[in-house]
Amino acid sequence: MAQFGTVFCEHYAIARYADGAWQPPTLTPLTPLALHPAAHVLHYASTCFEGFKAYRWDDGKAHIFRLYDHVARMQKSAASMCLPIPETDLLADMVIDLVAEELDDIPAPPSSLYLRPTLIGTMPNIGAAASPSNEATLFVLASPVGDYFAGGGRPLKLLVEDTLARSTEQLGSTKTGGNYAAALGPTLEAKEKYGVNQILFCPHGDVQETGAANFLLISDEEVITKPLDTTFLHGMTRDSILKLAADHGYRVNERNFTVDELLDFVATYEAALSGTAAGLTPVGSLIYQDKEIKVRGGSAGPNTERLRKALQDIQYGIVPDVHDWLTEAG
Ligand SMILES: Cc1ncc(COP(=O)(O)O)c(C=O)c1O
């Protein structure tokens, strides 16, 4: 299968906001957007987006994972970017209708359909740095994606960065392009210099997250991760894993921890990244102050795999969806 995010379904859903109201959305063939070069988003970065998946089961229907929670996160991001907030049903129905239209193009699990709602400020005004965009476009892209682990779910190597932040304190929990732009340069440099997969951002020693995933520590009894605040993205995978961990009898410990504590924890705890793209991925080693520290001395643990499978079993329809996380389409 092609590289993640490079192949798109034939249609996309689009709705425009003007004169204080959302216009009815349409499903149309995917063609380039016409955008005024003075569009607010191109100059002042008024944008936010979401990312989640639909799975096609043997029942011939698609099942969208945590649709309404992703819509709620998008609404929160839109509010923090001072963009018009799409109503819940407007955005949810755009996604459901698009998924139903493209049902035949959804590959069977472990592949899926990745969905990318995006909201941009389109007001043509280059003098509006300090004003919100009063025009906006909301669209949803659909992209068939393969199993992230097709190449083997090899444990990741992370650079522990205790100075730089990936975002600002007020925008860390907003899913907006600027945060990814801020993380890009340091991440490329870290890949080049240390051969790592990602940076674990720990500004002032506070262990937060990587450029595109949350960070968890897992033992036979406990899952530890940073409690929700505005400095990092509130991942839906993180939330799902914490709920499944509780179901499986793990103690869920949402607490702040420092880099020093992290280095102690990884002597005995497993470490993992959580996110829509990869589910729950084991972390095999950390680079800190030019030294490589193997997680659990290099011996993989069973808990990450156990929780990863518990999540997939719900997504693939192997076990009942007791948390009501799936929305049917098609
Ligand atoms: C910065 C960041 N953190 C965490 C996540 C994980 O979020 P989720 O589990 O909702 O995909 C993502 C991916 O969307 C992300 O971009």
Ligand as a Chemical Component Dictionary entry (heavy atoms), coordinates in Angstrom:
data_LIG
# 
_chem_comp.id                   LIG 
_chem_comp.type                 NON-POLYMER 
_chem_comp.pdbx_formal_charge   0 
_chem_comp.three_letter_code    LIG 
# 
loop_
_chem_comp_atom.comp_id 
_chem_comp_atom.atom_id 
_chem_comp_atom.alt_atom_id 
_chem_comp_atom.type_symbol 
_chem_comp_atom.charge 
_chem_comp_atom.model_Cartn_x 
_chem_comp_atom.model_Cartn_y 
_chem_comp_atom.model_Cartn_z 
_chem_comp_atom.pdbx_ordinal 
LIG C1 C1 C 0 0.726  16.159 18.756 1  
LIG C2 C2 C 0 -0.102 14.941 18.837 2  
LIG N1 N1 N 0 -0.221 14.315 20.018 3  
LIG C3 C3 C 0 -0.975 13.207 20.157 4  
LIG C4 C4 C 0 -1.650 12.672 19.075 5  
LIG C5 C5 C 0 -2.501 11.453 19.273 6  
LIG O1 O1 O 0 -3.849 11.815 19.196 7  
LIG P1 P1 P 0 -4.939 10.750 18.782 8  
LIG O2 O2 O 0 -4.763 9.588  19.677 9  
LIG O3 O3 O 0 -6.243 11.455 18.997 10 
LIG O4 O4 O 0 -4.682 10.409 17.360 11 
LIG C6 C6 C 0 -1.539 13.266 17.824 12 
LIG C7 C7 C 0 -2.205 12.686 16.651 13 
LIG O5 O5 O 0 -3.232 13.104 16.259 14 
LIG C8 C8 C 0 -0.768 14.439 17.696 15 
LIG O6 O6 O 0 -0.647 15.056 16.507 16 
# 
loop_
_chem_comp_bond.comp_id 
_chem_comp_bond.atom_id_1 
_chem_comp_bond.atom_id_2 
_chem_comp_bond.value_order 
_chem_comp_bond.pdbx_ordinal 
LIG C1 C2 SING 1  
LIG C2 N1 SING 2  
LIG C2 C8 DOUB 3  
LIG N1 C3 DOUB 4  
LIG C3 C4 SING 5  
LIG C4 C5 SING 6  
LIG C4 C6 DOUB 7  
LIG C5 O1 SING 8  
LIG O1 P1 SING 9  
LIG P1 O2 DOUB 10 
LIG P1 O3 SING 11 
LIG P1 O4 SING 12 
LIG C6 C7 SING 13 
LIG C6 C8 SING 14 
LIG C7 O5 DOUB 15 
LIG C8 O6 SING 16 
# 
